[in-house]
Every structure is written in structure tokens, then in C-alpha cells.
Amino acid sequence: MAKSPKNASTPTLAEQMSELGELVEQLENPEIELETALKLYEEGVKLSSAIQKTLEEAEQRVVQVTQDGLVQEEDLSEAQ
């Protein structure tokens, strides 16, 4: 059985942010039932954690690319 691409079921950061915004709007409704609010809050916390993880991974990639670039620049300087 062939594996599907990782991103096939994973929403993009923009989609996650949009969904989180929709959850917040629903939670701001003063007539929302308590049980519904709790479920939305739980979803929001999970979504927020997923967004944070995505951002941390992106930050690590930026740091790695920057470090790799600096190493390459140093190598070029030493070669001269």
C-alpha cells in the first residue's frame, strides 16, 4: 500500500490560523452553551499548540539555513 503525502491531510498554517479565528468568533458569542464553549476551547488549545509547533519548526529551519550559509561563507573566506 502506497503512503499518501504527509501534507495531504495536514492543513496549512493559514488554514489553521483561519480555523482558530473562527473558533474565537464562536466563543465570543454571548449566547453559546457552556458545553459547546468548552469543546470549542479544547479545539482551540489543540489548534494553538499545532500552530506553535509549526512555527517552532519553521524557526529551526531558518536558524539551520542561516547557520549553513554562515559556515559556507566562512569556508569561502578561509579558502582565499
URLINCOR-V598248 format. One record per residue. N is the residue number from 1. RES is the residue in one letter. OMEGA is omega in radians with two decimals (NA if undefined). BURIAL is + if it has 24 or more other C-alpha atoms within 12 Angstrom, else -. D_FIRST is the distance of its C-alpha to the first C-alpha in Angstrom with 2 decimals. Layout:
# URLINCOR-V598248
n: (N:N)
res: (RES:RES)
omega: (OMEGA:OMEGA)
burial: (BURIAL:BURIAL)
d_first: (D_FIRST:D_FIRST)
This chain:
# URLINCOR-V598248
n: (1:2:3:4:5:6:7:8:9:10:11:12:13:14:15:16:17:18:19:20:21:22:23:24:25:26:27:28:29:30:31:32:33:34:35:36:37:38:39:40:41:42:43:44:45:46:47:48:49:50:51:52:53:54:55:56:57:58:59:60:61:62:63:64:65:66:67:68:69:70:71:72:73:74:75:76:77:78:79:80)
res: (M:A:K:S:P:K:N:A:S:T:P:T:L:A:E:Q:M:S:E:L:G:E:L:V:E:Q:L:E:N:P:E:I:E:L:E:T:A:L:K:L:Y:E:E:G:V:K:L:S:S:A:I:Q:K:T:L:E:E:A:E:Q:R:V:V:Q:V:T:Q:D:G:L:V:Q:E:E:D:L:S:E:A:Q)
omega: (-3.12:3.10:3.04:3.13:-3.10:-3.05:-3.09:-3.12:-3.12:3.12:3.12:3.10:3.14:3.11:3.12:3.13:3.11:3.12:3.12:3.09:3.10:3.10:-3.14:3.12:3.13:3.14:3.14:3.11:-3.09:-3.11:-3.10:3.09:-3.11:-3.12:3.10:3.12:3.13:3.11:3.12:3.12:3.12:3.10:-3.13:3.12:3.11:-3.14:3.10:3.11:3.13:3.11:3.13:3.12:3.11:3.14:3.11:3.11:3.11:3.12:3.12:3.11:3.12:3.12:-3.13:3.13:3.13:3.13:3.11:3.13:3.13:3.12:3.13:3.10:3.12:3.11:3.13:3.13:-3.11:-3.10:-3.08:NA)
burial: (-:-:-:-:-:-:-:-:-:-:-:-:-:-:-:+:-:-:+:+:-:-:+:+:-:-:+:-:-:-:-:-:-:-:-:-:-:-:-:+:+:-:-:+:-:-:+:+:-:-:+:-:-:-:-:-:-:-:-:-:-:-:-:-:-:-:-:-:-:-:-:-:-:-:-:-:-:-:-:-)
d_first: (0.00:3.81:6.51:9.38:12.73:14.86:17.65:15.92:17.07:19.81:23.18:25.46:28.62:30.72:28.80:29.17:32.85:33.41:31.92:34.09:37.07:36.48:36.33:39.59:41.22:40.34:41.72:44.92:45.70:48.71:48.03:44.55:44.18:43.93:40.73:39.06:40.40:39.02:35.51:35.75:37.17:34.31:31.78:33.97:34.11:30.33:30.02:32.89:31.28:28.05:30.29:32.33:29.36:28.23:31.83:32.22:29.16:30.64:33.99:32.64:31.13:34.53:36.35:34.20:34.67:38.36:38.76:37.01:39.33:42.35:41.50:41.22:44.53:46.18:44.96:46.46:49.71:50.07:49.54:52.53)
